[in-house]
Amino acid sequence: MTEAETAHGAKNYSDARYSLQQALMGVEIQLGRQILKSLPATIDGLQADTLQDKVMSTQWGWSNLSIQRVWKNTADKQLTITIGNAGIYAGLATLYFANAGMMEANADKQNFKQVRIKGNKAIIQYEDSKGYTLIVSLGQTSMVVWECINFANEQEVIVYC
Amino acid sequence: MKFIITLIRFIAFTTTGIAQDFAKAMTSAKTAYNAGKLEETHFALQQAMQEVDLIVGKEVLKLLPPKIDTLTFNAKNDNVASNIGYVGATIHRIYEKGNRKADLSIISNSPLVAMMNTLLNTPMLGGMMKDGKTKTVKVQGYKARLEKQAGSTDDKNDYKLQIPLGSALITFKVDDCTDTQILDFANTLPLQKIAKLIQ
C-alpha cells in the first residue's frame, strides 16, 4: 500500500496499479486463510489433514483464489472441499447450470443430477473412479466443490456437505 | 457456509467507478487493515484502483490525436470507466463527421486478449480461421488483426483493427475507408506511450 501511494505521488500510475494489485492479492489470501480457519477440524469422524490445507491465487481477483482442505479417516474415506476457483470443474458447472436441457438428457445412464444445498443450486455427480462430486455455484465464477471418496450414497454426501 | 457465501458475494461484484479520491481510499484501506477488517480493506483498495484507472484513462485521452483524417472528436463524448471485476478500465473516444465515424476503445485486462494473441501468434490457427476478410498486420511493431466489414454502401468498406498491448486491447474501427487508410490512421496513435501508461 505504501509503494502504491509513493508511485501515485510520483505520477507513476502503472507502478501504482501494480502495487495495488499486489496488495489486493495479499488481502485476498489473508481472507482465504480466515475462511480456512472457519472450516471445522473434524466432520463426523473425518479429521482435517492440515498438511494439505491450501490457499492459492494466480493473480488478484476473487475468481483467481482457491481454498482447499481435506478431511479423512483411516479407512480411506476422504472429503475434499475446494472453494473459489475450482478450474477443472468450471466448464462442467457452466455447462450444467447454464443449460437446463442437459440436466435430464439421458435419464437411464446419466450419473449426475441437480440438487439444492441450503437453497443453492448444486450438481451431484458419481463416477466409480472418483466417487461423488458435489458442486455448488456461487456467482459467475466461484463455486464450492466437495469431492467425496468412499461415501455410501448421495444422501450421506449431502448430509456431510 | 453462510459466512463463505456472504463473503464471496460481497467481493465478487462488478461496478462502474465514479471518481474517488485516491488518498482517501488509501487512508481507509490502511486504517481498515490495521484494525483487521480485511473486507473493508479489500473494498477500499478496489476504490483506489478505480481512481488510478480513471486517472490513467484521462492521461491516455490526452495522448490521442485531435482528429483522424477529417473526423474530429467532441470531448463531451469521451468516456473513461473503471470496472472492477473481469474487465479493467475502458477508455472510449469517437471521431466523427456527418455520418462517418471512427471509434476507438481501449480496454485494460480485456478477456479477449488471450484469444487475440493466440490467433496472432499461431499461424496455423489463424490460417484455419481465415475467411478472406481478416489478416494479421503490424502497427508500430505490434501485431494486430485487421478485419474488413461491410460499409455504408455496397462499394465501401469499414475496417476494424484490434491491437493487443500486454493485457489491454485497442479496438479501432473506421467507417468507409481502405485497409491502407486505417493503418495510416492507426500509426497516428502513440501506441508505445499508451502501452507504458496502461500496462
Interface residues (C-beta under 8 A of the other chain):
Chain A: M1 A4 E5 H8 Y13 S14 A16 R17 L20 Q21 A23 L24 V27 E28 Q30 L31 Q34 I35 S38 G61 W62 S63 I83 G84 K118 N120 L138 G139 Q140 T141 S142 V144
Chain B: M1 K2 F3 I4 I5 L7 I8 R9 I11 A12 F22 A23 M26 A29 K30 Y33 L38 E39 T41 H42 L45 Q46 A48 M49 V52 D53 I55 V56 E59 G85 Y86 K196 L197 I198 Q199
